[in-house]
Amino acid sequence: MNVDEHQRVIDELQTVVADTQATLTRFEDSVMDKEMFADYEKLLTILDDTVKQQREHTRVVLG
């Protein structure tokens, strides 16, 4: 992958991060984080995995 491709992936991953964070906030605001704990945990895992992937692509771009 070249730098532009890595940057595109970073940008797409940022969209996933923002969307997941918004969903987590909605879960918390409606107390679904306690009622649907397994789903809430899955969202946290998605967020964690996405941030890790984004970090790796950023490291490559920064050299």
C-alpha positions as CSV (number, residue, x, y, z in Angstrom):
1,M,0.0,0.0,0.0
2,N,1.2,3.5,-0.7
3,V,0.8,6.5,1.7
4,D,-2.5,7.6,0.0
5,E,-4.0,4.2,0.4
6,H,-3.0,4.0,4.1
7,Q,-4.5,7.5,4.6
8,R,-7.8,6.5,3.0
9,V,-7.9,3.5,5.3
10,I,-7.2,5.7,8.3
11,D,-10.0,8.0,7.3
12,E,-12.4,5.2,6.8
13,L,-11.5,3.7,10.2
14,Q,-12.1,7.1,11.8
15,T,-15.6,7.0,10.5
16,V,-16.1,3.6,12.1
17,V,-14.6,5.0,15.4
18,A,-17.0,8.0,15.3
19,D,-20.0,5.9,14.5
20,T,-19.2,3.3,17.2
21,Q,-18.6,6.0,19.8
22,A,-22.0,7.6,18.9
23,T,-23.7,4.2,19.3
24,L,-22.0,3.6,22.6
25,T,-23.2,7.0,23.8
26,R,-26.8,6.1,22.8
27,F,-26.5,2.8,24.6
28,E,-25.3,4.6,27.8
29,D,-27.9,7.4,27.5
30,S,-30.7,4.9,27.3
31,V,-29.3,2.5,29.9
32,M,-29.0,-0.2,27.3
33,D,-25.4,-0.7,28.3
34,K,-26.7,-2.4,31.4
35,E,-29.7,-4.2,29.8
36,M,-27.8,-5.4,26.7
37,F,-24.3,-5.8,28.3
38,A,-23.1,-8.4,25.8
39,D,-23.9,-6.1,22.8
40,Y,-22.3,-3.2,24.6
41,E,-19.2,-5.2,25.1
42,K,-19.1,-6.1,21.4
43,L,-19.3,-2.4,20.6
44,L,-16.3,-1.8,22.9
45,T,-14.4,-4.6,21.2
46,I,-15.2,-3.1,17.7
47,L,-13.9,0.3,19.0
48,D,-10.8,-1.2,20.4
49,D,-10.0,-3.2,17.3
50,T,-10.6,-0.3,15.0
51,V,-8.4,2.0,17.0
52,K,-5.6,-0.6,16.9
53,Q,-5.9,-0.9,13.1
54,Q,-5.9,2.8,12.7
55,R,-2.8,3.1,14.9
56,E,-1.0,0.5,12.7
57,H,-1.8,2.3,9.5
58,T,-0.7,5.6,11.1
59,R,2.6,4.1,12.1
60,V,3.3,3.0,8.5
61,V,2.4,6.5,7.2
62,L,4.7,8.2,9.7
63,G,7.5,5.7,8.8
